[in-house]
Amino acid sequence: MAAAPGRRAAGAGHIVSRTARATKRRYAVVLYGATGFVGRQTVAYFAAHAELSASGLRWALAGRNADKLEQVRAACAAEQQADILIASADDHAALDALARSTAVVLSTAGPFDLYGSALVAACVKHGTHYVDITGETPWVQGLITRHHATAASSGTRIVPFCGFDSVPSDLGAWLLMQAMQQRHGVPCVDVKAAFTVRGGLNGGTMASVLNILGSAQAAAFADPFLLCPPTRRPTDVSGHADPTRPRLDADFKAWLAPFFMGPINTRVVRRSAALLGYGDAFHYQEYLRLGAGPLAAAAAASLSLSMGVGQRAMAWSGVRALAAALAPKPGEGPSEAAMDGGSFRCELVGTSATGQQLRGRIADRGDPGNRATTKMVCESALCLALEPSALPAGPGFGGVLTPASAFGVVLVERLRRAGMTLVVDA
Ligand SMILES: NC(=O)c1ccc[n+]([C@@H]2O[C@H](COP(=O)([O-])OP(=O)(O)OC[C@H]3O[C@@H](n4cnc5c(N)ncnc54)[C@H](OP(=O)(O)O)[C@@H]3O)[C@@H](O)[C@H]2O)c1
């Protein structure tokens, strides 16, 4: 790879002591939004995590409602391991106290544009590392503007997008870049990903999508380089536009359609490319994989059309109100059986400027927006809590980062140990 993640700024002498202080805090991790649909699953994941229990580290559940938090903790039989902290999303004093008490905050309280900004500001103020499962790119662009420089100089890792959006895309592209350099001594100039997904919809996800579409953020959402530093934006971005049509892809030998998460994941991978120096020629795109044959071709065509029509229709407030009425409500989501029956598979092809190709695959069983998301965000938080010195660029590195730039191989290995497939073919 052309460059390691940036080191902390020179002259930031307070950084080491602040990082050392973080390791001495009362809690290793605070799970904020623990009463939500995904939040409850993060509590269950932590309560059952043998390595975390063996570490003896203390953790806590946090949110705005004490009774609900007690119920969630009792349902996971976590009373001996975890405390409860109360902090509403707009209570700055309580969020300050929460951020001061822990080395890491893991947040699942969304829409993040509504409930996340004061929490991140408190984390940056107190040098507390932060991970979440947002897919709200315009909100993260605001975090970059307000907090990247301070978090970089204090060695604080603020890492959004640690769920299904966008860990498979970001680690997948990063793994192919690493492997291409190691095996052929050159970078990938093109990486493309094709997803197969079986899963359900959470009320919180729908609320977040509707919040973006109903606000002035929709235009920013369409910018392919929204999350990149201005100096790393190509002058002509047209070659990076989101796909809108079906295509028969020779590498995947399959019909592909636009992937509904592409407008999120591609921005995150491009930010990793800028932070990690993938090179100016780097190109990343992703798709939904439909398969081969005329039925798959028809499905790709109708999905492309319905995505285009659906996006235009959702610009109307009446259509959004109808979608909100029909969708699950905040706090709701798929049944246990549906979540267990879900799965995802992300196939990747990386190509160098001289034509060498590598293939990779990231896959897991379980609903990607719940089971895989819970695994990915919890293991991201545990990278920070349990392995801070092994992280890319060392413990003093910080900023508003991406999963690949913040965690790299440490998260890859943790997810493999947790049963997820992350491979580059021989
Ligand atoms: N990356 C991914 O793949 C992925 C997957 C799933 C979800 N998500 C995102 O994750 C977020 C949560 O999804 P979900 O399905 O878990 O949503 P949810 O069930 O509606 O949970 C929302 C959480 O936010 C809390 N909250 C609401 N208002 C608050 C306030 N004023 N102060 C403090 N906490 C407040 C809720 O607390 P109460 O219980 O007290 O209301 C609840 O804990 C959404 O933004 C969604 O888009 C991402």
The ligand as a Tripos MOL2 file, in Angstrom:
@<TRIPOS>MOLECULE
LIG
   48    52     1     0     0
SMALL
NO_CHARGES

@<TRIPOS>ATOM
      1 N1        -25.2470   -0.4110    9.5520 N.am      1 LIG1
      2 C1        -26.2180   -1.2510    9.5160 C.2       1 LIG1
      3 O1        -26.1480   -2.2510    8.8410 O.2       1 LIG1
      4 C2        -27.4430   -0.9940   10.3520 C.ar      1 LIG1
      5 C3        -28.3020   -2.0490   10.6530 C.ar      1 LIG1
      6 C4        -29.4050   -1.7940   11.4440 C.ar      1 LIG1
      7 C5        -29.6500   -0.5070   11.9140 C.ar      1 LIG1
      8 N2        -28.7950    0.5020   11.5750 N.ar      1 LIG1
      9 C6        -29.0390    1.8690   12.0790 C.3       1 LIG1
     10 O2        -28.9380    1.8190   13.4950 O.3       1 LIG1
     11 C7        -29.8500    2.7160   14.0840 C.3       1 LIG1
     12 C8        -30.6780    1.9780   15.1160 C.3       1 LIG1
     13 O3        -31.4740    0.9980   14.4920 O.3       1 LIG1
     14 P1        -32.5070    0.1690   15.3730 P.3       1 LIG1
     15 O4        -33.2720   -0.6760   14.4390 O.co2     1 LIG1
     16 O5        -31.7970   -0.4590   16.5160 O.co2     1 LIG1
     17 O6        -33.4220    1.3920   15.9080 O.3       1 LIG1
     18 P2        -34.3990    1.4630   17.1630 P.3       1 LIG1
     19 O7        -34.8340    0.1190   17.5790 O.co2     1 LIG1
     20 O8        -35.4200    2.4900   16.8340 O.co2     1 LIG1
     21 O9        -33.4510    2.0300   18.3620 O.3       1 LIG1
     22 C9        -33.1610    3.4010   18.4880 C.3       1 LIG1
     23 C10       -32.4330    3.6380   19.7950 C.3       1 LIG1
     24 O10       -32.2350    5.0590   19.9110 O.3       1 LIG1
     25 C11       -32.6750    5.4560   21.1950 C.3       1 LIG1
     26 N3        -33.1470    6.8320   21.2610 N.ar      1 LIG1
     27 C12       -34.1680    7.4060   20.5980 C.ar      1 LIG1
     28 N4        -34.3060    8.6960   20.9790 N.ar      1 LIG1
     29 C13       -33.3450    8.9260   21.9010 C.ar      1 LIG1
     30 C14       -32.9740   10.0660   22.6840 C.ar      1 LIG1
     31 N5        -33.6010   11.2340   22.5700 N.pl3     1 LIG1
     32 N6        -31.9520    9.9420   23.5480 N.ar      1 LIG1
     33 C15       -31.2810    8.7590   23.6640 C.ar      1 LIG1
     34 N7        -31.5970    7.6550   22.9740 N.ar      1 LIG1
     35 C16       -32.6130    7.7360   22.1000 C.ar      1 LIG1
     36 C17       -33.8360    4.5160   21.5100 C.3       1 LIG1
     37 O11       -34.0970    4.5590   22.8970 O.3       1 LIG1
     38 P3        -35.5840    4.2220   23.5030 P.3       1 LIG1
     39 O12       -35.6620    2.7180   23.5490 O.co2     1 LIG1
     40 O13       -35.5630    4.8520   24.8380 O.co2     1 LIG1
     41 O14       -36.5960    4.7930   22.5510 O.co2     1 LIG1
     42 C18       -33.2340    3.2080   21.0420 C.3       1 LIG1
     43 O15       -32.3480    2.7080   22.0160 O.3       1 LIG1
     44 C19       -30.6250    3.3330   12.9260 C.3       1 LIG1
     45 O16       -30.0560    4.5840   12.6110 O.3       1 LIG1
     46 C20       -30.4180    2.3800   11.7790 C.3       1 LIG1
     47 O17       -30.4610    3.0130   10.5200 O.3       1 LIG1
     48 C21       -27.7060    0.2780   10.8240 C.ar      1 LIG1
@<TRIPOS>BOND
     1     1     2 1
     2     2     3 2
     3     2     4 1
     4     4     5 ar
     5     4    48 ar
     6     5     6 ar
     7     6     7 ar
     8     7     8 ar
     9     8     9 1
    10     8    48 ar
    11     9    10 1
    12     9    46 1
    13    10    11 1
    14    11    12 1
    15    11    44 1
    16    12    13 1
    17    13    14 1
    18    14    15 2
    19    14    16 1
    20    14    17 1
    21    17    18 1
    22    18    19 2
    23    18    20 1
    24    18    21 1
    25    21    22 1
    26    22    23 1
    27    23    24 1
    28    23    42 1
    29    24    25 1
    30    25    26 1
    31    25    36 1
    32    26    27 ar
    33    26    35 ar
    34    27    28 ar
    35    28    29 ar
    36    29    30 ar
    37    29    35 ar
    38    30    31 1
    39    30    32 ar
    40    32    33 ar
    41    33    34 ar
    42    34    35 ar
    43    36    37 1
    44    36    42 1
    45    37    38 1
    46    38    39 2
    47    38    40 1
    48    38    41 1
    49    42    43 1
    50    44    45 1
    51    44    46 1
    52    46    47 1
@<TRIPOS>SUBSTRUCTURE
     1 LIG1         1 GROUP 0 **** ****
